[in-house]
Amino acid sequence: MPPITYAHLKSGVIFGDVVNDEYIYMPASELGSKVPLCVFEKGSEREDLSLDAAVQKIERLSLRPVVHPRLGKNSCE
């Protein structure tokens, strides 16, 4: 698991692909949790992912830090 991607998710960075309407982020409510979950959004669908699964999906889909249409640049602000 790439440590930079892990650290970015833990700090609230939102990864995504604006063209395909795909976003992965860790909600602020999950910070400090022993087993944090991340959210994968595609269109109007939402799915919870483990932190490891979120990082793998970010790498596989080549997602980059983006501005979320509702949350902005950071999910923790």
N, C-alpha and C positions, 0 to 999 in steps of 0.2 A: 504494500500500500504506500503510495507516494506521500511522504510526510508533509510536504507543502500543501497538497490538496486537503489532507486531513486537518491541518492547522487552519486553513482558510475556512473550511466548513465550520469548525469550532468557533471561529470569530465572527460568523454571520455572513460571510461572502456568499452571494447567490451565483450559482453557475447555471448556464443555460444556452439555448439557441433560440434567438428571437424569431428567426424565419420559420422554424418548425414548432414554435410555441412550447418548448420544453424547458423546464426549470428544476433544479435540485438545490435544496437549502436545508439548513437546520433551524427550526423555529427557536426563538429566544427561550421559550418554555422548556426546551430540552437541554439547555446549557447547564452543566453541573450534574446532569443525570448520570447514574452509573452505567446505564445502557441507553445512550441517546439514540433517538430516531431522527431520520431526515425525511423530507417530503419530496417526492417526484411528481411534478405536475406536467401533464401533456394535454393541452386544450383545457377542457373543463373537468378532466379526470385527475384524481389525486391518489397517490399510493404511498404508504409508509415504507421506508427502507432502513435497514441497519446502516450504521456508519460505514462499515466495510463495503456493503452492497452499493451504497451511494457513491463511494470513491471509485469502485469498479465501473459503475455506469457512467460516471463523469469521464473516465479515461476511455471507455469503449465508444461513447458518443462524441468524444472530442469537444466537450462542453467547456466554455470559457466564462470568466466573470462577466456578468451582464447587469443591466438595470431591469428589475422585475416590474411589470406594468402596475402592480398594486403595492408591492413592498418597497420599491426603490432599489438602492444599491446594496443595502445590508438588512438582513432579516432581524437583527437585534436592535435596531434603532427605532 
